[in-house]
Amino acid sequence: MNVSPALAQRFIDDALRNDHNRAILQRLPALGLPDAWLVAGCLFQTVWNLQAGRTPDAGIRDYDLFYFDGSDLSEAAEAAVGARVQALLADRGIVVEAKNQARVHTWYRAWFGHDYPALGCARDGIDRFLVAGTCVALQPGPHGPVLYAPYGLDAIYQGVLAPNPLCNHRALYLRKAADYAARWPGLRLTMATTATAATTETTGTTGATTTSR
């Protein structure tokens, strides 16, 4: 799904009003993680906070990083990365979790009761968030943050929660969507799945362009 440069820049600007997001993106390259992205709640929940007149970081429980390292699928290796991430951002006073998308298929069924495919890159994991419109991520780039938003950004700004056809697990979706709606009462739930994700990226600079993955 294409995202207009103006809306992409608006989203990036809004996400960066949360100083924690800005700090994470500034420091992320120092970790040297392959295919690393700042993803999900800390981004779209910042937008919802701004729309609700709250402080940008209000009620954000944690900050999630995705990366992709197929060379070591062990839990221990992922935990070691997590410890490095927390140490790098210890001064922020927030919880930052790092998940290797190369190993999600090894534990997903045990946690959630559903099969999960082996992924080929971190963006494959971003494509599969339970709520379609929340599939968003930012990555540091040479000209500003790079936005990945396979379902676009309209649902975030319109407050619409819809299940993701790539991960269409009704009970899990309803639990997640109900939690969001309780915390941001203006949100609206639907059971109609949105269109299949398109693979697009936008660089967050003036006159931003969109490219296919």
Wavefront OBJ file of the C-alpha trace (Angstrom):
o trace
v 0.000 0.000 0.000
v 1.457 3.338 -1.043
v 1.859 6.055 1.579
v 1.905 9.664 0.464
v 5.155 11.477 1.278
v 3.212 14.045 3.311
v 1.518 11.433 5.490
v 4.763 9.482 5.874
v 6.548 12.611 7.050
v 3.704 13.424 9.425
v 3.957 9.969 10.966
v 7.725 10.156 11.343
v 7.503 13.611 12.873
v 4.797 12.449 15.284
v 6.760 9.329 16.281
v 9.858 11.420 16.974
v 7.931 13.665 19.358
v 8.426 10.759 21.735
v 11.988 11.418 22.878
v 12.530 7.727 23.635
v 11.853 6.814 20.001
v 14.286 9.484 18.875
v 16.998 8.244 21.255
v 16.549 4.607 20.215
v 16.837 5.445 16.525
v 19.922 7.571 17.155
v 21.674 4.795 19.072
v 20.454 1.763 17.136
v 23.339 1.725 14.617
v 25.846 1.383 17.480
v 24.462 -2.092 18.208
v 25.374 -3.387 14.753
v 22.280 -5.579 14.596
v 21.395 -6.956 11.160
v 18.165 -5.701 9.596
v 17.183 -3.803 12.746
v 13.947 -1.795 13.101
v 12.094 0.059 15.846
v 8.587 -1.324 15.572
v 4.963 -1.256 16.590
v 3.444 0.134 19.769
v 5.962 2.811 20.648
v 5.290 4.347 17.220
v 1.539 4.122 16.670
v 0.729 4.596 20.354
v 2.693 7.846 20.280
v 0.369 9.001 17.483
v -2.713 7.962 19.470
v -1.366 9.824 22.503
v -0.925 12.997 20.503
v -4.446 12.687 19.095
v -5.820 12.189 22.619
v -3.968 15.223 23.978
v -1.662 13.127 26.145
v 2.097 13.320 26.480
v 3.791 11.400 23.639
v 5.030 8.534 25.813
v 1.973 8.143 28.053
v 1.036 4.538 28.774
v 3.604 2.988 26.423
v 4.615 -0.191 28.204
v 7.737 -1.053 26.235
v 9.742 -0.341 23.108
v 10.335 -3.143 20.609
v 13.247 -3.777 18.288
v 13.176 -6.393 15.540
v 16.322 -7.695 13.911
v 17.131 -10.710 11.744
v 20.077 -12.982 12.470
v 19.807 -16.432 10.969
v 23.268 -17.452 12.186
v 22.141 -18.198 15.751
v 18.525 -19.061 16.572
v 19.144 -19.744 20.237
v 17.258 -18.079 23.038
v 20.589 -17.351 24.720
v 21.853 -15.342 21.757
v 18.665 -13.289 21.681
v 18.915 -12.688 25.428
v 22.493 -11.482 25.005
v 21.336 -8.978 22.397
v 18.580 -7.872 24.750
v 21.103 -7.236 27.505
v 23.211 -5.109 25.152
v 20.147 -3.118 24.125
v 19.100 -2.453 27.716
v 22.626 -1.398 28.654
v 22.801 1.020 25.726
v 19.485 2.621 26.702
v 19.651 2.279 30.479
v 19.574 6.048 30.967
v 16.153 6.282 29.306
v 14.350 4.431 32.099
v 12.262 2.352 29.678
v 11.859 -1.320 28.827
v 13.302 -2.167 25.401
v 12.821 -5.663 24.021
v 14.777 -7.053 21.078
v 13.398 -10.004 19.131
v 15.257 -11.956 16.463
v 12.703 -12.548 13.728
v 14.740 -15.436 12.382
v 13.693 -17.546 15.386
v 10.038 -16.626 15.966
v 8.825 -19.823 14.290
v 10.716 -21.854 16.932
v 8.587 -20.612 19.840
v 5.387 -19.058 18.461
v 3.185 -22.170 18.687
v 4.184 -22.831 22.295
v 3.241 -19.276 23.267
v 0.217 -18.573 21.084
v -1.087 -21.956 19.917
v -0.677 -21.324 16.190
v 1.908 -22.257 13.605
v 4.159 -19.501 12.308
v 6.265 -19.601 9.137
v 10.023 -19.281 9.114
v 10.694 -15.708 8.019
v 13.208 -14.322 5.551
v 13.786 -10.860 7.022
v 12.654 -8.599 9.853
v 9.994 -6.984 7.676
v 8.269 -10.346 7.292
v 7.647 -10.186 11.033
v 6.386 -6.613 10.862
v 3.917 -7.760 8.191
v 2.337 -10.167 10.680
v 1.223 -8.037 13.626
v -2.264 -9.082 14.707
v -3.783 -5.639 14.030
v -3.113 -4.759 10.409
v -2.859 -0.996 10.687
v -0.260 -1.297 13.435
v 2.276 -2.908 11.101
v 4.718 -0.006 11.152
v 8.435 0.382 11.750
v 11.237 2.906 11.542
v 14.894 2.314 10.741
v 17.760 4.822 10.831
v 18.762 5.964 7.368
v 21.360 8.331 5.906
v 18.714 10.971 5.192
v 16.456 10.413 8.183
v 14.331 7.524 9.456
v 13.070 5.015 6.912
v 9.395 4.121 7.336
v 8.001 0.673 6.636
v 4.186 0.559 6.603
v 2.849 -2.364 4.537
v -0.804 -1.524 5.300
v -0.366 2.222 5.092
v -1.015 4.744 7.844
v -4.667 5.700 7.398
v -5.956 3.204 9.971
v -3.653 4.604 12.651
v -4.856 8.168 12.130
v -8.481 7.100 11.719
v -8.376 4.937 14.851
v -9.535 1.771 13.084
v -8.437 -1.649 14.339
v -8.797 -4.525 11.877
v -7.430 -8.081 11.824
v -4.396 -8.871 9.701
v -5.073 -11.456 6.960
v -1.483 -12.719 7.267
v -1.993 -13.528 10.967
v -5.753 -13.850 11.256
v -6.196 -15.440 14.687
v -9.557 -14.184 15.939
v -9.117 -14.693 19.687
v -5.610 -13.214 19.762
v -6.716 -10.262 17.642
v -9.737 -9.520 19.830
v -7.622 -9.641 22.986
v -5.041 -7.266 21.519
v -7.594 -4.889 19.983
v -9.680 -4.785 23.164
v -6.594 -3.845 25.167
v -5.832 -0.985 22.782
v -9.439 0.237 22.824
v -9.524 0.236 26.621
v -6.379 2.349 26.783
v -7.326 4.687 23.905
v -11.156 4.875 24.009
v -11.517 6.595 20.639
v -10.411 3.503 18.721
v -12.916 1.420 16.727
v -12.758 -2.365 16.288
v -13.850 -4.287 13.205
v -13.660 -7.951 12.249
v -13.256 -7.199 8.541
v -9.744 -8.007 7.386
v -7.880 -5.332 5.520
v -6.217 -5.789 2.149
v -3.087 -7.914 1.903
v 0.066 -6.057 2.802
v 2.097 -4.360 0.123
v 5.830 -4.073 0.650
v 6.737 -0.407 0.594
v 9.228 1.829 2.307
v 9.390 5.584 2.605
v 12.359 7.676 3.652
v 11.462 10.396 6.108
v 12.754 13.469 4.386
v 11.095 16.335 2.627
v 9.963 15.087 -0.758
v 10.127 11.499 0.467
v 9.958 8.665 -2.047
v 8.430 5.204 -1.742
v 10.187 2.087 -2.980
v 9.236 -1.593 -3.159
v 11.037 -4.163 -1.113
l 1 2 3 4 5 6 7 8 9 10 11 12 13 14 15 16 17 18 19 20 21 22 23 24 25 26 27 28 29 30 31 32 33 34 35 36 37 38 39 40 41 42 43 44 45 46 47 48 49 50 51 52 53 54 55 56 57 58 59 60 61 62 63 64 65 66 67 68 69 70 71 72 73 74 75 76 77 78 79 80 81 82 83 84 85 86 87 88 89 90 91 92 93 94 95 96 97 98 99 100 101 102 103 104 105 106 107 108 109 110 111 112 113 114 115 116 117 118 119 120 121 122 123 124 125 126 127 128 129 130 131 132 133 134 135 136 137 138 139 140 141 142 143 144 145 146 147 148 149 150 151 152 153 154 155 156 157 158 159 160 161 162 163 164 165 166 167 168 169 170 171 172 173 174 175 176 177 178 179 180 181 182 183 184 185 186 187 188 189 190 191 192 193 194 195 196 197 198 199 200 201 202 203 204 205 206 207 208 209 210 211 212 213
